[in-house]
Amino acid sequence: MNQNEEFEYILIAPINTIKLSEKSKDWYEKLIYDEHPIFTYIPKGNIERYVDLSQIMTIHKSLLLTKYDKIPDERMELIDENLLQCLSLGIIKEEAENIIKNQNIEI
């Protein structure tokens, strides 16, 4: 959908680098074996990164300035699958509700 020229808006998500201290966390092993429900692993050489699908947002294509790097096709397919899974299970909605509740935000 993001590549279709008929759509003016695209979905984006942050890519985070994995710090050495995070490798001992419970979620790290799930991440590297592609079992994490929200994070998708995208290694690049000796740099380990992941896409955080709980932080997706839409922006207008005109806001894209520079293409820095391309995610390998097989990883992009997995990101797409995981995003659909998150949206269909309501994981993102539940996380948003928890943030709203914990920060006492009124809607």
C-alpha positions in Angstrom: 0.0 0.0 0.0 2.8 2.4 0.8 4.3 2.0 -2.7 1.0 2.6 -4.4 1.0 6.1 -6.0 -2.7 6.5 -5.5 -2.3 6.7 -1.7 -1.0 10.0 -0.4 -0.3 8.8 3.1 2.0 6.0 4.3 2.5 4.0 7.4 5.8 4.4 9.3 7.2 2.8 12.4 10.4 3.6 14.4 13.5 1.4 14.0 15.4 1.0 17.2 19.0 -0.3 17.8 19.4 -3.0 20.3 21.8 -2.0 23.1 24.1 -4.6 24.8 22.1 -4.2 28.0 18.9 -5.2 26.2 20.2 -8.6 25.1 19.6 -9.9 28.6 15.9 -8.9 28.6 13.1 -11.5 28.2 11.9 -10.1 24.9 15.3 -10.3 23.2 15.2 -14.1 22.5 11.7 -13.9 21.2 12.8 -11.1 19.0 15.7 -12.8 17.3 13.6 -16.0 16.7 10.7 -13.9 15.2 8.3 -14.8 18.0 7.8 -11.3 19.4 4.3 -10.0 18.8 5.1 -6.4 18.4 8.9 -6.1 17.6 10.3 -7.4 14.3 14.1 -8.1 14.1 16.1 -6.5 11.3 19.8 -7.2 11.7 22.3 -5.3 9.5 25.8 -6.6 9.7 26.9 -6.4 13.3 24.1 -3.9 14.2 21.0 -5.4 15.6 17.8 -3.4 15.1 14.0 -3.9 15.4 10.9 -2.3 14.2 8.5 -1.3 16.9 5.0 -1.9 15.5 3.3 -0.5 18.6 4.4 3.0 17.4 3.0 3.0 13.8 1.7 6.3 12.5 0.7 7.7 9.1 2.4 10.6 7.4 2.0 12.3 4.0 4.5 11.1 1.4 5.7 14.6 0.9 7.3 14.5 4.4 9.7 11.8 3.3 13.1 13.5 2.7 15.8 10.9 2.2 15.8 7.1 1.8 18.6 5.9 4.1 18.5 2.1 3.8 16.4 -0.7 2.4 15.0 -3.4 4.6 15.5 -6.8 3.0 12.4 -8.2 1.3 12.0 -11.2 3.6 12.2 -9.0 6.6 9.7 -6.5 5.1 7.3 -9.4 4.4 7.6 -10.4 8.1 7.0 -6.8 9.2 3.8 -6.7 7.0 2.6 -10.0 8.5 3.4 -8.9 12.1 1.6 -5.6 11.5 -1.5 -7.3 10.3 -1.3 -9.7 13.2 -1.0 -6.8 15.7 -3.9 -5.0 14.2 -6.2 -8.0 14.0 -5.5 -9.0 17.6 -5.9 -5.6 19.0 -2.5 -5.6 20.5 -1.8 -2.0 19.5 -5.2 -0.8 20.7 -4.7 -2.5 24.1 -1.2 -0.9 24.5 -2.7 2.5 23.6 -5.4 2.0 26.2 -2.8 1.1 28.8 -0.8 4.3 28.0 -4.0 6.4 28.3 -4.9 4.8 31.6 -1.4 5.0 33.1 -0.9 8.7 32.1 -4.4 9.7 33.1 -5.3 11.0 29.7 -8.9 11.9 29.1 -10.5 11.2 25.7 
